[in-house]
Amino acid sequence: MKMIIASTDFSAASVNACEYAAHLALKLKCKLTLFNIFDAPIVHSNAGLYGYSYSSIKKISQTKIDSFMMLLNKKFPLLKINTFVSGYDFKSELQNFITQHQVMAVVMGLDTKNKISKYIFGSHGVNIAGKIEAPVIIVPQKFTKHTLQNAVLAVDNSEKLLKSSLKEIEKVIKMANLTVQLLYVRTPDELIEEKFTSLKLNGKNYTVNTIRAKDIQSGLKRFVKEHDIDITFIVSKNHSVLYNFFVESNTKKIAFATDVPVMAVHEG
């Protein structure tokens, strides 16, 4: 059975993201895995005796996540929920887990209350978008309605996207029965004229909407607001304008600007 992973450190932003992931899992007919990496103390060799038990810390985290799972089960009684707890490297553990399971997406929370820090949940705010073998969905804390009806796919004008890059997005569109629009944001620093005006998704041709804006995030923000969009799709290519949005800070700029979840897929 396919799976949605929801990363949590039990902060408000990550709890909201887990609830979004639960809605998503139900809509896509997937099971949900709550994924927690706890902070294990670093013990230096010259520290002498140290009263530290990895197993006891893991047990505490397991108890917390089990309690959280029970609360989610009450809200989503039809959803199958599992848990995963570890104190090792977040990215490595996540990639290993993805390799062993059919993961449709990894969902992470974004704290949008603090405009200064702008971090992706807790101490594990690492840059994983585009660096693991699964789409990453970043959910702003302000997005609490948790609807999934209208989507926008942001496209680059340099060349057509590979079919392999779109397959994960096409799956979500089809399984969630989304209404989708395509958008190209033309910024002042772009010299290349548009090379294509349509794109085929799930066998259907879609016209690419073009708007002008000072940057991609402001253009997306305007489009999202005007068209009641509740999820943004981004495909990154190493040589494209959108590649930079897989840098953690820039990916967050889109989520902060649009206040809707952003699903990032790297071109394989």
PyMOL commands that set and color helices and strands:
alter all, ss='L'
color gray80, all
select helices_A, chain A and resi 12-28+45-47+54-75+90-100+122-124+163-176+216-226+241-246+248-258
alter helices_A, ss='H'
color red, helices_A
select strands_A, chain A and resi 3-7+31-37+81-86+103-110+136-140+150-154+179-186+198-201+204-212+231-236+262-266
alter strands_A, ss='S'
color yellow, strands_A
deselect
rebuild
show_as cartoon
